[in-house]
């Protein structure tokens, strides 16, 4: 014969553990929860600002696109101004 003891089934009683001792019920141990907190990164704040576009801004975009399509956007004055600003930033 075998010297191995038979494996017993765990208790089907939900208040008893597998070893027959009482298992604590949810009311026996209070659950303590901390407060929730949300932190936004600087990238998230920037994306929120970018996504907040107004109709005036869209009108400007449409206007510039039209000028580019007509070939009237790049003027000598605008290019000179852009080069001047670039030099100022690099200095």
PDB file of N, CA, C and O in Angstrom:
ATOM      1  N   UNK A   1       0.803  -1.177   0.000  1.00  0.00           N
ATOM      2  CA  UNK A   1       0.000   0.000   0.000  1.00  0.00           C
ATOM      3  C   UNK A   1       0.856   1.255   0.000  1.00  0.00           C
ATOM      4  O   UNK A   1       2.063   1.215   0.241  1.00  0.00           O
ATOM      5  N   UNK A   2       0.179   2.393  -0.284  1.00  0.00           N
ATOM      6  CA  UNK A   2       0.889   3.652  -0.395  1.00  0.00           C
ATOM      7  C   UNK A   2       0.965   4.356   0.947  1.00  0.00           C
ATOM      8  O   UNK A   2       0.023   4.318   1.738  1.00  0.00           O
ATOM      9  N   UNK A   3       2.110   5.006   1.196  1.00  0.00           N
ATOM     10  CA  UNK A   3       2.285   5.780   2.425  1.00  0.00           C
ATOM     11  C   UNK A   3       1.881   7.236   2.241  1.00  0.00           C
ATOM     12  O   UNK A   3       2.041   8.053   3.148  1.00  0.00           O
ATOM     13  N   UNK A   4       1.355   7.554   1.057  1.00  0.00           N
ATOM     14  CA  UNK A   4       0.967   8.933   0.779  1.00  0.00           C
ATOM     15  C   UNK A   4      -0.465   9.136   1.235  1.00  0.00           C
ATOM     16  O   UNK A   4      -1.361   8.362   0.899  1.00  0.00           O
ATOM     17  N   UNK A   5      -0.662  10.206   2.018  1.00  0.00           N
ATOM     18  CA  UNK A   5      -2.004  10.501   2.527  1.00  0.00           C
ATOM     19  C   UNK A   5      -2.837  11.110   1.400  1.00  0.00           C
ATOM     20  O   UNK A   5      -2.287  11.803   0.544  1.00  0.00           O
ATOM     21  N   UNK A   6      -4.130  10.871   1.380  1.00  0.00           N
ATOM     22  CA  UNK A   6      -4.978  11.439   0.344  1.00  0.00           C
ATOM     23  C   UNK A   6      -5.035  12.969   0.462  1.00  0.00           C
ATOM     24  O   UNK A   6      -4.965  13.527   1.557  1.00  0.00           O
ATOM     25  N   UNK A   7      -5.163  13.617  -0.678  1.00  0.00           N
ATOM     26  CA  UNK A   7      -5.270  15.075  -0.708  1.00  0.00           C
ATOM     27  C   UNK A   7      -6.714  15.436  -0.399  1.00  0.00           C
ATOM     28  O   UNK A   7      -7.640  14.916  -1.020  1.00  0.00           O
ATOM     29  N   UNK A   8      -6.900  16.331   0.567  1.00  0.00           N
ATOM     30  CA  UNK A   8      -8.269  16.721   0.920  1.00  0.00           C
ATOM     31  C   UNK A   8      -8.649  17.985   0.171  1.00  0.00           C
ATOM     32  O   UNK A   8      -7.794  18.782  -0.216  1.00  0.00           O
ATOM     33  N   UNK A   9      -9.927  18.147  -0.020  1.00  0.00           N
ATOM     34  CA  UNK A   9     -10.446  19.334  -0.700  1.00  0.00           C
ATOM     35  C   UNK A   9     -10.468  20.503   0.274  1.00  0.00           C
ATOM     36  O   UNK A   9     -10.662  20.316   1.475  1.00  0.00           O
ATOM     37  N   UNK A  10     -10.267  21.723  -0.254  1.00  0.00           N
ATOM     38  CA  UNK A  10     -10.383  22.883   0.629  1.00  0.00           C
ATOM     39  C   UNK A  10     -11.825  23.040   1.071  1.00  0.00           C
ATOM     40  O   UNK A  10     -12.752  22.561   0.418  1.00  0.00           O
ATOM     41  N   UNK A  11     -11.991  23.708   2.172  1.00  0.00           N
ATOM     42  CA  UNK A  11     -13.321  23.921   2.723  1.00  0.00           C
ATOM     43  C   UNK A  11     -14.167  24.759   1.774  1.00  0.00           C
ATOM     44  O   UNK A  11     -13.673  25.733   1.206  1.00  0.00           O
ATOM     45  N   UNK A  12     -15.413  24.401   1.597  1.00  0.00           N
ATOM     46  CA  UNK A  12     -16.335  25.161   0.762  1.00  0.00           C
ATOM     47  C   UNK A  12     -17.023  26.265   1.548  1.00  0.00           C
ATOM     48  O   UNK A  12     -17.752  27.077   0.980  1.00  0.00           O
ATOM     49  N   UNK A  13     -16.794  26.295   2.841  1.00  0.00           N
ATOM     50  CA  UNK A  13     -17.371  27.339   3.677  1.00  0.00           C
ATOM     51  C   UNK A  13     -16.524  28.602   3.509  1.00  0.00           C
ATOM     52  O   UNK A  13     -15.346  28.583   3.865  1.00  0.00           O
ATOM     53  N   UNK A  14     -17.083  29.707   2.976  1.00  0.00           N
ATOM     54  CA  UNK A  14     -16.283  30.902   2.700  1.00  0.00           C
ATOM     55  C   UNK A  14     -15.737  31.586   3.945  1.00  0.00           C
ATOM     56  O   UNK A  14     -14.814  32.394   3.846  1.00  0.00           O
ATOM     57  N   UNK A  15     -16.289  31.278   5.118  1.00  0.00           N
ATOM     58  CA  UNK A  15     -15.790  31.927   6.337  1.00  0.00           C
ATOM     59  C   UNK A  15     -14.661  31.139   6.976  1.00  0.00           C
ATOM     60  O   UNK A  15     -14.065  31.598   7.950  1.00  0.00           O
ATOM     61  N   UNK A  16     -14.355  29.950   6.442  1.00  0.00           N
ATOM     62  CA  UNK A  16     -13.264  29.155   6.987  1.00  0.00           C
ATOM     63  C   UNK A  16     -12.137  29.063   5.976  1.00  0.00           C
ATOM     64  O   UNK A  16     -12.373  28.919   4.776  1.00  0.00           O
ATOM     65  N   UNK A  17     -10.916  29.146   6.467  1.00  0.00           N
ATOM     66  CA  UNK A  17      -9.763  28.980   5.607  1.00  0.00           C
ATOM     67  C   UNK A  17      -9.560  27.507   5.303  1.00  0.00           C
ATOM     68  O   UNK A  17     -10.331  26.665   5.765  1.00  0.00           O
ATOM     69  N   UNK A  18      -8.539  27.190   4.536  1.00  0.00           N
ATOM     70  CA  UNK A  18      -8.283  25.797   4.172  1.00  0.00           C
ATOM     71  C   UNK A  18      -7.859  24.965   5.370  1.00  0.00           C
ATOM     72  O   UNK A  18      -7.986  23.741   5.360  1.00  0.00           O
ATOM     73  N   UNK A  19      -7.355  25.631   6.406  1.00  0.00           N
ATOM     74  CA  UNK A  19      -6.961  24.864   7.600  1.00  0.00           C
ATOM     75  C   UNK A  19      -8.065  24.818   8.641  1.00  0.00           C
ATOM     76  O   UNK A  19      -7.836  24.348   9.756  1.00  0.00           O
ATOM     77  N   UNK A  20      -9.266  25.299   8.302  1.00  0.00           N
ATOM     78  CA  UNK A  20     -10.406  25.210   9.201  1.00  0.00           C
ATOM     79  C   UNK A  20     -10.530  26.379  10.153  1.00  0.00           C
ATOM     80  O   UNK A  20     -11.485  26.425  10.928  1.00  0.00           O
ATOM     81  N   UNK A  21      -9.610  27.321  10.130  1.00  0.00           N
ATOM     82  CA  UNK A  21      -9.705  28.475  11.022  1.00  0.00           C
ATOM     83  C   UNK A  21     -10.587  29.546  10.377  1.00  0.00           C
ATOM     84  O   UNK A  21     -10.749  29.580   9.158  1.00  0.00           O
ATOM     85  N   UNK A  22     -11.139  30.401  11.194  1.00  0.00           N
ATOM     86  CA  UNK A  22     -12.040  31.450  10.696  1.00  0.00           C
ATOM     87  C   UNK A  22     -11.267  32.458   9.867  1.00  0.00           C
ATOM     88  O   UNK A  22     -10.196  32.925  10.254  1.00  0.00           O
ATOM     89  N   UNK A  23     -11.829  32.776   8.734  1.00  0.00           N
ATOM     90  CA  UNK A  23     -11.255  33.781   7.834  1.00  0.00           C
ATOM     91  C   UNK A  23     -11.900  35.130   8.170  1.00  0.00           C
ATOM     92  O   UNK A  23     -13.109  35.186   8.393  1.00  0.00           O
ATOM     93  N   UNK A  24     -11.106  36.236   8.210  1.00  0.00           N
ATOM     94  CA  UNK A  24     -11.714  37.527   8.545  1.00  0.00           C
ATOM     95  C   UNK A  24     -12.707  37.967   7.465  1.00  0.00           C
ATOM     96  O   UNK A  24     -12.481  37.775   6.270  1.00  0.00           O
ATOM     97  N   UNK A  25     -13.787  38.548   7.912  1.00  0.00           N
ATOM     98  CA  UNK A  25     -14.786  39.058   6.980  1.00  0.00           C
ATOM     99  C   UNK A  25     -14.446  40.502   6.649  1.00  0.00           C
ATOM    100  O   UNK A  25     -13.685  41.134   7.381  1.00  0.00           O
ATOM    101  N   UNK A  26     -14.995  41.039   5.559  1.00  0.00           N
ATOM    102  CA  UNK A  26     -14.673  42.416   5.174  1.00  0.00           C
ATOM    103  C   UNK A  26     -14.943  43.450   6.262  1.00  0.00           C
ATOM    104  O   UNK A  26     -14.262  44.473   6.318  1.00  0.00           O
ATOM    105  N   UNK A  27     -15.927  43.199   7.129  1.00  0.00           N
ATOM    106  CA  UNK A  27     -16.222  44.165   8.190  1.00  0.00           C
ATOM    107  C   UNK A  27     -15.222  44.078   9.329  1.00  0.00           C
ATOM    108  O   UNK A  27     -15.134  45.002  10.137  1.00  0.00           O
ATOM    109  N   UNK A  28     -14.458  42.980   9.415  1.00  0.00           N
ATOM    110  CA  UNK A  28     -13.473  42.840  10.479  1.00  0.00           C
ATOM    111  C   UNK A  28     -12.262  43.736  10.264  1.00  0.00           C
ATOM    112  O   UNK A  28     -11.665  44.204  11.234  1.00  0.00           O
ATOM    113  N   UNK A  29     -11.896  43.980   9.032  1.00  0.00           N
ATOM    114  CA  UNK A  29     -10.722  44.800   8.736  1.00  0.00           C
ATOM    115  C   UNK A  29     -11.138  46.001   7.901  1.00  0.00           C
ATOM    116  O   UNK A  29     -11.497  45.853   6.733  1.00  0.00           O
ATOM    117  N   UNK A  30     -11.092  47.188   8.492  1.00  0.00           N
ATOM    118  CA  UNK A  30     -11.490  48.383   7.734  1.00  0.00           C
ATOM    119  C   UNK A  30     -10.468  48.686   6.646  1.00  0.00           C
ATOM    120  O   UNK A  30      -9.264  48.503   6.827  1.00  0.00           O
ATOM    121  N   UNK A  31     -10.973  49.147   5.530  1.00  0.00           N
ATOM    122  CA  UNK A  31     -10.112  49.501   4.413  1.00  0.00           C
ATOM    123  C   UNK A  31      -9.810  50.993   4.501  1.00  0.00           C
ATOM    124  O   UNK A  31     -10.717  51.823   4.564  1.00  0.00           O
ATOM    125  N   UNK A  32      -8.539  51.312   4.505  1.00  0.00           N
ATOM    126  CA  UNK A  32      -8.137  52.718   4.540  1.00  0.00           C
ATOM    127  C   UNK A  32      -7.591  53.085   3.172  1.00  0.00           C
ATOM    128  O   UNK A  32      -6.665  52.457   2.659  1.00  0.00           O
ATOM    129  N   UNK A  33      -8.173  54.091   2.611  1.00  0.00           N
ATOM    130  CA  UNK A  33      -7.749  54.529   1.293  1.00  0.00           C
ATOM    131  C   UNK A  33      -7.251  55.962   1.367  1.00  0.00           C
ATOM    132  O   UNK A  33      -7.836  56.809   2.041  1.00  0.00           O
ATOM    133  N   UNK A  34      -6.173  56.211   0.670  1.00  0.00           N
ATOM    134  CA  UNK A  34      -5.652  57.570   0.584  1.00  0.00           C
ATOM    135  C   UNK A  34      -6.448  58.367  -0.428  1.00  0.00           C
ATOM    136  O   UNK A  34      -7.262  57.815  -1.169  1.00  0.00           O
ATOM    137  N   UNK A  35      -6.213  59.634  -0.454  1.00  0.00           N
ATOM    138  CA  UNK A  35      -6.916  60.461  -1.430  1.00  0.00           C
ATOM    139  C   UNK A  35      -6.218  60.358  -2.779  1.00  0.00           C
ATOM    140  O   UNK A  35      -5.009  60.138  -2.854  1.00  0.00           O
ATOM    141  N   UNK A  36      -6.990  60.519  -3.829  1.00  0.00           N
ATOM    142  CA  UNK A  36      -6.437  60.497  -5.180  1.00  0.00           C
ATOM    143  C   UNK A  36      -5.784  61.841  -5.479  1.00  0.00           C
ATOM    144  O   UNK A  36      -6.180  62.878  -4.946  1.00  0.00           O
ATOM    145  N   UNK A  37      -4.781  61.798  -6.336  1.00  0.00           N
ATOM    146  CA  UNK A  37      -4.082  63.018  -6.706  1.00  0.00           C
ATOM    147  C   UNK A  37      -3.691  62.938  -8.170  1.00  0.00           C
ATOM    148  O   UNK A  37      -3.293  61.879  -8.656  1.00  0.00           O
ATOM    149  N   UNK A  38      -3.803  64.036  -8.860  1.00  0.00           N
ATOM    150  CA  UNK A  38      -3.465  64.098 -10.278  1.00  0.00           C
ATOM    151  C   UNK A  38      -2.362  65.118 -10.468  1.00  0.00           C
ATOM    152  O   UNK A  38      -2.476  66.264 -10.032  1.00  0.00           O
ATOM    153  N   UNK A  39      -1.295  64.695 -11.121  1.00  0.00           N
ATOM    154  CA  UNK A  39      -0.197  65.604 -11.434  1.00  0.00           C
ATOM    155  C   UNK A  39      -0.032  65.669 -12.944  1.00  0.00           C
ATOM    156  O   UNK A  39       0.073  64.641 -13.612  1.00  0.00           O
ATOM    157  N   UNK A  40      -0.011  66.890 -13.477  1.00  0.00           N
ATOM    158  CA  UNK A  40       0.160  67.079 -14.914  1.00  0.00           C
ATOM    159  C   UNK A  40       1.598  67.500 -15.184  1.00  0.00           C
ATOM    160  O   UNK A  40       2.136  68.385 -14.519  1.00  0.00           O
ATOM    161  N   UNK A  41       2.195  66.868 -16.144  1.00  0.00           N
ATOM    162  CA  UNK A  41       3.551  67.236 -16.529  1.00  0.00           C
ATOM    163  C   UNK A  41       3.515  68.522 -17.336  1.00  0.00           C
ATOM    164  O   UNK A  41       2.459  68.945 -17.806  1.00  0.00           O
ATOM    165  N   UNK A  42       4.673  69.134 -17.491  1.00  0.00           N
ATOM    166  CA  UNK A  42       4.737  70.358 -18.296  1.00  0.00           C
ATOM    167  C   UNK A  42       4.363  70.063 -19.745  1.00  0.00           C
ATOM    168  O   UNK A  42       3.797  70.916 -20.429  1.00  0.00           O
ATOM    169  N   UNK A  43       4.678  68.860 -20.212  1.00  0.00           N
ATOM    170  CA  UNK A  43       4.296  68.470 -21.572  1.00  0.00           C
ATOM    171  C   UNK A  43       2.780  68.391 -21.701  1.00  0.00           C
ATOM    172  O   UNK A  43       2.217  68.832 -22.703  1.00  0.00           O
ATOM    173  N   UNK A  44       2.125  67.837 -20.701  1.00  0.00           N
ATOM    174  CA  UNK A  44       0.664  67.741 -20.735  1.00  0.00           C
ATOM    175  C   UNK A  44       0.028  69.121 -20.727  1.00  0.00           C
ATOM    176  O   UNK A  44      -0.960  69.358 -21.421  1.00  0.00           O
ATOM    177  N   UNK A  45       0.599  70.041 -19.933  1.00  0.00           N
ATOM    178  CA  UNK A  45       0.059  71.407 -19.917  1.00  0.00           C
ATOM    179  C   UNK A  45       0.219  72.077 -21.275  1.00  0.00           C
ATOM    180  O   UNK A  45      -0.684  72.768 -21.747  1.00  0.00           O
ATOM    181  N   UNK A  46       1.381  71.867 -21.902  1.00  0.00           N
ATOM    182  CA  UNK A  46       1.625  72.455 -23.225  1.00  0.00           C
ATOM    183  C   UNK A  46       0.652  71.890 -24.256  1.00  0.00           C
ATOM    184  O   UNK A  46       0.107  72.633 -25.072  1.00  0.00           O
ATOM    185  N   UNK A  47       0.436  70.586 -24.217  1.00  0.00           N
ATOM    186  CA  UNK A  47      -0.503  69.973 -25.158  1.00  0.00           C
ATOM    187  C   UNK A  47      -1.920  70.489 -24.939  1.00  0.00           C
ATOM    188  O   UNK A  47      -2.672  70.660 -25.898  1.00  0.00           O
ATOM    189  N   UNK A  48      -2.289  70.735 -23.693  1.00  0.00           N
ATOM    190  CA  UNK A  48      -3.612  71.282 -23.408  1.00  0.00           C
ATOM    191  C   UNK A  48      -3.755  72.680 -23.994  1.00  0.00           C
ATOM    192  O   UNK A  48      -4.809  73.030 -24.526  1.00  0.00           O
ATOM    193  N   UNK A  49      -2.687  73.484 -23.896  1.00  0.00           N
ATOM    194  CA  UNK A  49      -2.740  74.829 -24.465  1.00  0.00           C
ATOM    195  C   UNK A  49      -2.823  74.773 -25.986  1.00  0.00           C
ATOM    196  O   UNK A  49      -3.557  75.548 -26.600  1.00  0.00           O
ATOM    197  N   UNK A  50      -2.074  73.859 -26.589  1.00  0.00           N
ATOM    198  CA  UNK A  50      -2.080  73.737 -28.043  1.00  0.00           C
ATOM    199  C   UNK A  50      -3.451  73.308 -28.549  1.00  0.00           C
ATOM    200  O   UNK A  50      -3.919  73.789 -29.581  1.00  0.00           O
ATOM    201  N   UNK A  51      -4.088  72.404 -27.821  1.00  0.00           N
ATOM    202  CA  UNK A  51      -5.384  71.897 -28.271  1.00  0.00           C
ATOM    203  C   UNK A  51      -6.498  72.933 -28.103  1.00  0.00           C
ATOM    204  O   UNK A  51      -7.578  72.781 -28.673  1.00  0.00           O
ATOM    205  N   UNK A  52      -6.238  73.976 -27.329  1.00  0.00           N
ATOM    206  CA  UNK A  52      -7.234  75.020 -27.099  1.00  0.00           C
ATOM    207  C   UNK A  52      -7.082  76.112 -28.164  1.00  0.00           C
ATOM    208  O   UNK A  52      -6.593  77.207 -27.885  1.00  0.00           O
ATOM    209  N   UNK A  53      -7.507  75.792 -29.376  1.00  0.00           N
ATOM    210  CA  UNK A  53      -7.393  76.752 -30.476  1.00  0.00           C
ATOM    211  C   UNK A  53      -8.720  77.467 -30.675  1.00  0.00           C
ATOM    212  O   UNK A  53      -9.790  76.898 -30.458  1.00  0.00           O
ATOM    213  N   UNK A  54      -8.630  78.714 -31.087  1.00  0.00           N
ATOM    214  CA  UNK A  54      -9.858  79.485 -31.308  1.00  0.00           C
ATOM    215  C   UNK A  54     -10.104  79.647 -32.807  1.00  0.00           C
ATOM    216  O   UNK A  54      -9.247  79.325 -33.630  1.00  0.00           O
ATOM    217  N   UNK A  55     -11.283  80.150 -33.141  1.00  0.00           N
ATOM    218  CA  UNK A  55     -11.649  80.361 -34.548  1.00  0.00           C
ATOM    219  C   UNK A  55     -10.757  81.419 -35.174  1.00  0.00           C
ATOM    220  O   UNK A  55     -10.454  81.326 -36.364  1.00  0.00           O
ATOM    221  N   UNK A  56     -10.327  82.421 -34.418  1.00  0.00           N
ATOM    222  CA  UNK A  56      -9.468  83.474 -34.946  1.00  0.00           C
ATOM    223  C   UNK A  56      -8.158  82.862 -35.423  1.00  0.00           C
ATOM    224  O   UNK A  56      -7.657  83.222 -36.487  1.00  0.00           O
ATOM    225  N   UNK A  57      -7.606  81.948 -34.650  1.00  0.00           N
ATOM    226  CA  UNK A  57      -6.355  81.294 -35.040  1.00  0.00           C
ATOM    227  C   UNK A  57      -6.552  80.490 -36.324  1.00  0.00           C
ATOM    228  O   UNK A  57      -5.679  80.500 -37.192  1.00  0.00           O
ATOM    229  N   UNK A  58      -7.664  79.808 -36.458  1.00  0.00           N
ATOM    230  CA  UNK A  58      -7.937  79.021 -37.662  1.00  0.00           C
ATOM    231  C   UNK A  58      -8.073  79.930 -38.879  1.00  0.00           C
ATOM    232  O   UNK A  58      -7.664  79.562 -39.980  1.00  0.00           O
ATOM    233  N   UNK A  59      -8.646  81.111 -38.683  1.00  0.00           N
ATOM    234  CA  UNK A  59      -8.745  82.065 -39.790  1.00  0.00           C
ATOM    235  C   UNK A  59      -7.360  82.492 -40.249  1.00  0.00           C
ATOM    236  O   UNK A  59      -7.120  82.623 -41.449  1.00  0.00           O
ATOM    237  N   UNK A  60      -6.447  82.712 -39.310  1.00  0.00           N
ATOM    238  CA  UNK A  60      -5.078  83.081 -39.658  1.00  0.00           C
ATOM    239  C   UNK A  60      -4.395  81.969 -40.438  1.00  0.00           C
ATOM    240  O   UNK A  60      -3.715  82.229 -41.431  1.00  0.00           O
ATOM    241  N   UNK A  61      -4.575  80.727 -39.990  1.00  0.00           N
ATOM    242  CA  UNK A  61      -3.991  79.579 -40.685  1.00  0.00           C
ATOM    243  C   UNK A  61      -4.527  79.502 -42.112  1.00  0.00           C
ATOM    244  O   UNK A  61      -3.759  79.307 -43.054  1.00  0.00           O
ATOM    245  N   UNK A  62      -5.820  79.651 -42.271  1.00  0.00           N
ATOM    246  CA  UNK A  62      -6.429  79.606 -43.613  1.00  0.00           C
ATOM    247  C   UNK A  62      -5.902  80.727 -44.504  1.00  0.00           C
ATOM    248  O   UNK A  62      -5.674  80.525 -45.697  1.00  0.00           O
ATOM    249  N   UNK A  63      -5.712  81.911 -43.917  1.00  0.00           N
ATOM    250  CA  UNK A  63      -5.207  83.055 -44.669  1.00  0.00           C
ATOM    251  C   UNK A  63      -3.781  82.796 -45.157  1.00  0.00           C
ATOM    252  O   UNK A  63      -3.461  83.057 -46.317  1.00  0.00           O
ATOM    253  N   UNK A  64      -2.936  82.286 -44.276  1.00  0.00           N
ATOM    254  CA  UNK A  64      -1.540  82.010 -44.650  1.00  0.00           C
ATOM    255  C   UNK A  64      -1.479  80.904 -45.697  1.00  0.00           C
ATOM    256  O   UNK A  64      -0.682  80.985 -46.631  1.00  0.00           O
ATOM    257  N   UNK A  65      -2.308  79.878 -45.557  1.00  0.00           N
ATOM    258  CA  UNK A  65      -2.336  78.808 -46.562  1.00  0.00           C
ATOM    259  C   UNK A  65      -2.715  79.358 -47.930  1.00  0.00           C
ATOM    260  O   UNK A  65      -2.147  78.959 -48.947  1.00  0.00           O
ATOM    261  N   UNK A  66      -3.668  80.266 -47.948  1.00  0.00           N
ATOM    262  CA  UNK A  66      -4.081  80.876 -49.209  1.00  0.00           C
ATOM    263  C   UNK A  66      -2.947  81.673 -49.841  1.00  0.00           C
ATOM    264  O   UNK A  66      -2.731  81.608 -51.052  1.00  0.00           O
ATOM    265  N   UNK A  67      -2.216  82.434 -49.004  1.00  0.00           N
ATOM    266  CA  UNK A  67      -1.083  83.210 -49.518  1.00  0.00           C
ATOM    267  C   UNK A  67       0.006  82.290 -50.071  1.00  0.00           C
ATOM    268  O   UNK A  67       0.599  82.583 -51.109  1.00  0.00           O
ATOM    269  N   UNK A  68       0.265  81.197 -49.390  1.00  0.00           N
ATOM    270  CA  UNK A  68       1.273  80.245 -49.861  1.00  0.00           C
ATOM    271  C   UNK A  68       0.840  79.657 -51.195  1.00  0.00           C
ATOM    272  O   UNK A  68       1.646  79.555 -52.120  1.00  0.00           O
ATOM    273  N   UNK A  69      -0.442  79.264 -51.302  1.00  0.00           N
ATOM    274  CA  UNK A  69      -0.957  78.697 -52.558  1.00  0.00           C
ATOM    275  C   UNK A  69      -0.841  79.687 -53.724  1.00  0.00           C
ATOM    276  O   UNK A  69      -0.557  79.292 -54.855  1.00  0.00           O
ATOM    277  N   UNK A  70      -1.065  80.987 -53.438  1.00  0.00           N
ATOM    278  CA  UNK A  70      -1.001  82.005 -54.487  1.00  0.00           C
ATOM    279  C   UNK A  70       0.431  82.461 -54.766  1.00  0.00           C
ATOM    280  O   UNK A  70       0.687  83.175 -55.735  1.00  0.00           O
ATOM    281  N   UNK A  71       1.379  82.032 -53.889  1.00  0.00           N
ATOM    282  CA  UNK A  71       2.771  82.430 -54.064  1.00  0.00           C
ATOM    283  C   UNK A  71       3.056  83.841 -53.594  1.00  0.00           C
ATOM    284  O   UNK A  71       4.052  84.443 -53.996  1.00  0.00           O
ATOM    285  N   UNK A  72       2.182  84.377 -52.739  1.00  0.00           N
ATOM    286  CA  UNK A  72       2.363  85.753 -52.259  1.00  0.00           C
ATOM    287  C   UNK A  72       2.797  85.816 -50.801  1.00  0.00           C
ATOM    288  O   UNK A  72       2.888  86.911 -50.245  1.00  0.00           O
ATOM    289  N   UNK A  73       3.063  84.702 -50.174  1.00  0.00           N
ATOM    290  CA  UNK A  73       3.400  84.707 -48.744  1.00  0.00           C
ATOM    291  C   UNK A  73       4.822  85.185 -48.506  1.00  0.00           C
ATOM    292  O   UNK A  73       5.050  86.018 -47.629  1.00  0.00           O
ATOM    293  N   UNK A  74       5.781  84.677 -49.266  1.00  0.00           N
ATOM    294  CA  UNK A  74       7.171  85.049 -49.051  1.00  0.00           C
ATOM    295  C   UNK A  74       7.478  86.334 -49.792  1.00  0.00           C
ATOM    296  O   UNK A  74       7.506  86.375 -51.022  1.00  0.00           O
ATOM    297  N   UNK A  75       7.705  87.378 -49.020  1.00  0.00           N
ATOM    298  CA  UNK A  75       8.077  88.672 -49.589  1.00  0.00           C
ATOM    299  C   UNK A  75       9.472  89.026 -49.095  1.00  0.00           C
ATOM    300  O   UNK A  75       9.906  88.506 -48.067  1.00  0.00           O
ATOM    301  N   UNK A  76      10.182  89.895 -49.798  1.00  0.00           N
ATOM    302  CA  UNK A  76      11.517  90.296 -49.323  1.00  0.00           C
ATOM    303  C   UNK A  76      11.490  90.875 -47.907  1.00  0.00           C
ATOM    304  O   UNK A  76      12.422  90.655 -47.133  1.00  0.00           O
ATOM    305  N   UNK A  77      10.435  91.609 -47.563  1.00  0.00           N
ATOM    306  CA  UNK A  77      10.331  92.199 -46.225  1.00  0.00           C
ATOM    307  C   UNK A  77      10.210  91.110 -45.150  1.00  0.00           C
ATOM    308  O   UNK A  77      10.869  91.186 -44.113  1.00  0.00           O
ATOM    309  N   UNK A  78       9.365  90.095 -45.401  1.00  0.00           N
ATOM    310  CA  UNK A  78       9.182  89.008 -44.433  1.00  0.00           C
ATOM    311  C   UNK A  78      10.469  88.208 -44.272  1.00  0.00           C
ATOM    312  O   UNK A  78      10.841  87.855 -43.153  1.00  0.00           O
ATOM    313  N   UNK A  79      11.153  87.918 -45.375  1.00  0.00           N
ATOM    314  CA  UNK A  79      12.407  87.166 -45.296  1.00  0.00           C
ATOM    315  C   UNK A  79      13.469  87.957 -44.540  1.00  0.00           C
ATOM    316  O   UNK A  79      14.199  87.385 -43.731  1.00  0.00           O
ATOM    317  N   UNK A  80      13.568  89.256 -44.789  1.00  0.00           N
ATOM    318  CA  UNK A  80      14.529  90.101 -44.092  1.00  0.00           C
ATOM    319  C   UNK A  80      14.231  90.140 -42.596  1.00  0.00           C
ATOM    320  O   UNK A  80      15.141  90.066 -41.771  1.00  0.00           O
ATOM    321  N   UNK A  81      12.957  90.257 -42.256  1.00  0.00           N
ATOM    322  CA  UNK A  81      12.546  90.272 -40.851  1.00  0.00           C
ATOM    323  C   UNK A  81      12.882  88.949 -40.170  1.00  0.00           C
ATOM    324  O   UNK A  81      13.345  88.935 -39.029  1.00  0.00           O
ATOM    325  N   UNK A  82      12.653  87.846 -40.861  1.00  0.00           N
ATOM    326  CA  UNK A  82      12.943  86.524 -40.295  1.00  0.00           C
ATOM    327  C   UNK A  82      14.437  86.351 -40.057  1.00  0.00           C
ATOM    328  O   UNK A  82      14.848  85.819 -39.025  1.00  0.00           O
ATOM    329  N   UNK A  83      15.251  86.800 -41.013  1.00  0.00           N
ATOM    330  CA  UNK A  83      16.712  86.699 -40.865  1.00  0.00           C
ATOM    331  C   UNK A  83      17.175  87.576 -39.699  1.00  0.00           C
ATOM    332  O   UNK A  83      18.026  87.155 -38.915  1.00  0.00           O
ATOM    333  N   UNK A  84      16.634  88.771 -39.577  1.00  0.00           N
ATOM    334  CA  UNK A  84      16.989  89.660 -38.460  1.00  0.00           C
ATOM    335  C   UNK A  84      16.662  89.027 -37.119  1.00  0.00           C
ATOM    336  O   UNK A  84      17.481  89.074 -36.201  1.00  0.00           O
ATOM    337  N   UNK A  85      15.487  88.438 -36.990  1.00  0.00           N
ATOM    338  CA  UNK A  85      15.089  87.777 -35.731  1.00  0.00           C
ATOM    339  C   UNK A  85      15.977  86.580 -35.434  1.00  0.00           C
ATOM    340  O   UNK A  85      16.304  86.318 -34.277  1.00  0.00           O
ATOM    341  N   UNK A  86      16.369  85.850 -36.477  1.00  0.00           N
ATOM    342  CA  UNK A  86      17.247  84.703 -36.288  1.00  0.00           C
ATOM    343  C   UNK A  86      18.600  85.157 -35.751  1.00  0.00           C
ATOM    344  O   UNK A  86      19.133  84.547 -34.825  1.00  0.00           O
ATOM    345  N   UNK A  87      19.161  86.226 -36.325  1.00  0.00           N
ATOM    346  CA  UNK A  87      20.436  86.757 -35.842  1.00  0.00           C
ATOM    347  C   UNK A  87      20.332  87.234 -34.398  1.00  0.00           C
ATOM    348  O   UNK A  87      21.259  87.041 -33.612  1.00  0.00           O
ATOM    349  N   UNK A  88      19.202  87.860 -34.045  1.00  0.00           N
ATOM    350  CA  UNK A  88      19.004  88.322 -32.667  1.00  0.00           C
ATOM    351  C   UNK A  88      18.986  87.161 -31.679  1.00  0.00           C
ATOM    352  O   UNK A  88      19.539  87.267 -30.584  1.00  0.00           O
ATOM    353  N   UNK A  89      18.357  86.062 -32.057  1.00  0.00           N
ATOM    354  CA  UNK A  89      18.292  84.887 -31.175  1.00  0.00           C
ATOM    355  C   UNK A  89      19.657  84.235 -31.022  1.00  0.00           C
ATOM    356  O   UNK A  89      19.981  83.721 -29.952  1.00  0.00           O
ATOM    357  N   UNK A  90      20.457  84.250 -32.076  1.00  0.00           N
ATOM    358  CA  UNK A  90      21.768  83.608 -32.028  1.00  0.00           C
ATOM    359  C   UNK A  90      22.808  84.451 -31.307  1.00  0.00           C
ATOM    360  O   UNK A  90      23.828  83.927 -30.860  1.00  0.00           O
ATOM    361  N   UNK A  91      22.561  85.748 -31.192  1.00  0.00           N
ATOM    362  CA  UNK A  91      23.536  86.645 -30.550  1.00  0.00           C
ATOM    363  C   UNK A  91      23.484  86.558 -29.054  1.00  0.00           C
ATOM    364  O   UNK A  91      24.239  87.247 -28.369  1.00  0.00           O
TER     365      UNK A  91
END
